[in-house]
Amino acid sequence: MKGGGTIFNAPLRGIKLCVIPARGGSKRIPRKNIKAFLGKPIIAYSIETALESGCFDKVIVSTDDEDIANIARHYGAEVPFVRPKALSNDFAGTLPVIKQAIEWIEADGEQVDWVCCLYATAPFVQTKQLKAAFEQLQQTQADYCFTVTTFGTPIQRAFRVTEQQRLEMFHPENFHKRSQDLEEAFHDAGQFYWGHPEAFKQERVIYSKCSSPYRLPRYLVQDLDTEEDWIRAELMYQALLKSDAFL
């Protein structure tokens, strides 16, 4: 099997692994990964969805924090190691964290055939999406398959606010173009990333031709970087529970 130029042709004999990264030192929203989201720690949603999906042989949480570890275990995840300090600071990227988790599991005697990085702050993820994205990864023979969604407005007409509190377009040549004539753009939905273990271990670039995008509607996507984001996400979640769109 190949993906983005790398051949993955080893026989499948190992496990499907879900890794939920959840360090303790979040800054913009303190203790974000275990902050209460409509009555329970937000990481619980990711753990429960991963377990309910039936996609995984092992669901683990990678954390450096004892409180997060205890909550993760309470909701059914494994916490087989303490994340190294070098991978727990503000500059640690997702790929090295997943690489370390895979290598730890392999060193413990398991063979890993497939991996999914599922973020701790992804309450909108549903089991059907995890299953469908895994099928898409296999069908497209990509290195990764991850969630994306469209921008709500054309990025070609974006502008900056200057120090003089004036406006300045990034691409003024697009001012007179109709929105429907501009190419649709997508961004990372920040929910989950299925992939081959070798792709993660080699830290192959995710935003590239080696990835297959799993598209989500914008009403299932919300960043959680500020308190305002959190309030909006809770309102969205409650609204979705009352509709058929969520289930």
N, C-alpha and C positions, 0 to 999 in steps of 0.2 A: 504494500500500500504506500502511496506517495502523498506528500503534502508540501507544497511550496518548495519543491526541489529536494526534499529529504525523503528517502525511501524508508517506509515502515513495513517490513515484510516478515517480522518475527511471528511465529505461531502464538495465538492468544491462549495463555494458560493461567493468567493472573487475575487480579482483582480490579474492580472499578472503584476508584478512590475519590471521595469528596473532601476537599480541604477548605475550611472556613477560616480565613485569616481574621484575627481579632486582637490587636495589641491594646494595651491598657492606657497608652499615653495620648489619646486624641486631644487636640487642642481647641479647635473651633467649637465643638460641642463636647465638654468634658464627660468622660466615661460613656461616650456615644454608643459603643458596642453592646452595653448592657442597660442603657437608658430605657425607661418604661415607654413602650409604644402601645397605647390603648390597653394598658393593664398588665403587660408582661414584658420582660426584657426583649429588646428588638432582635437579638441574636436567636431567640427561641423560634422565631418564624422561619429563619433559614434552616435551623436544625430540624425542625418538625417537617418542613417541606422536603428536605433531602431524604429523611427517613421514610416518609410516606410515599415517595416517588417509586421506591423499589429499584432505583437505578444503581444503587451503590452497595458494595460489600462492606465498606467501611466509611464512616463519616467522622472526621476528626476536626478538632479546632486547634489552630496554631496560635498560641498566645504566650505572652510573658507575664501574665497577670493572674494571681491566684483566685481573685473573685470571679473573673471571667471563666476560668477553668472550672470552678465549682458550679457555676450556673450552667455551663455547657454540659457537664456531666449530668446535672439534674434533668436536663431536657433530652438526654439520650445520646449525646455525642461522646466520643472518646477524646481524651487529651493525653496522648502517650508520651509527650515530651514538653519541656519548657523551651519556648522559642529563644534562640541566642540573642544576647543584647545587641549584637551588631546588626540584627535584622528587626530590631524593635524601636528604632529611632524614627524621627520625622522624615528621614531621607530614604528609608528602606523601601524598595520597590516591590511590587507584587510578585514578579517572576522569581527573584531570588528566594522569597518566602516559600513559594510553592515548590521550587527546586529543592530546598532544604527538607521540606516535609516528605517529598517523594523519596529522597535519598535516605532519610531516616527509616521510612517504612521498608525500603529495600534492604537496608542494613540489618533490619530486624527479621529478615528471612522471607518477606513477601515479594512476589513479582507483581508489578503494577502495569496493567495494560491500558487503562484509560484514567484520565484525571479530570475532575471538574473543580475549579476554584469558584466557590460561591461566597459572595460577600455577606458579612454579618448584618449589614444594614440594607437588606433587600426583602422587605415584607411583601412586595407585590409579586414575587416569584411564585409560580404555580407548578404543580407536579407535571402537568401536561406540557409545559414549556421545556422543562428539563429533559423529558423524554423526546420531544420533537427535535430539540437542538442536537441531542446525541445522535439521533437518526440522520440528521442533516450532516453532521460531521463525518459519519461513515459514508454517506452517499456522495458527498462532494470530495472526499479524500483530501480534505484540507488538514493543516496542522492544528488549527483551532476553529471553534465555532462559538461566537459570543453575541450577546444581546446588543442591538442597536435600535435607534429610533430616529425619526426625522426632526430637524429643527423646525420650530413653529413659524419661522419667518425666513426669507432668503438671506443667507449669510453674505451674499455678494453685495447687499445694500447696507451692511453694518457700518456703524460710525463710532468714533471715539469722542469722549468729552475732554477737551484740552484744559490746561491749567488756568486758562482765562475764562473757563466756563462757556466755551463755544463748541460748536460741533465741527467734526472733520471726518468725511467719509474715507474708509479704507480704499474703496475703489469707486471714485466719483464717476467713472465712465459708465457705471451701471445705474445711475440715478434715473435716467429716462427709460430704462428697460422695464417691460412689464414683468410682474412677478412670475407669471406662467411661462415666460420665456427663459427664465434662469434655471440652471440645473439644480435639482433637488439635492440637498446635503444631509448627511447623517452624522450622529455622534454616538459614542459609547453610552449605553444605558446603565452601565455600572452595576450589573446584577450577577452574571455568572459567565464563566469561560471554560467550555469543554476543550480538551486537547489531548494530544499524545504526550506521554511522559517524557519522551526524548525531546520534544519541542520545548517543554518547560525547562528541562535540565540544561538544554543548550541556550536557553533564554532567547529563543527566536522571537523576533519582533512580532507583536500581535497586530498592530495596525499596518498590515501589509497584504500582499497578494497571497500569503500563505493562510489567510483566515477567510472563513465563510461567515457572513453576517446573518444572524437570526433576528428578524425584524419584529419589533413590538410596537403597538399603538402608543401614542404619547400619553394616553390616559392611564397607562400602566407603568409610567416612568416618572420618578421624582428624585432628584439629588437630595442628599441629607447632609448639608454642610453648615447650615445655620439654624437658629431656632425658628425662623420664619419658614424654612423648608420643612421642619419637623411638624409644625402646625398644619401646613398645607397637606403633607403626606397623610396625617391622621384623618383629616377631613376627606381626602380622596379615598382612603381605605374604607371609611365608613359608608361613603356613597357607593363604592363598588360592591360592598357586601349586600346592598339593597337592590342591586341590578344583576342581570344575567351576564354582564360583560366580564365579571370577575371569575365566575365558576363555569 
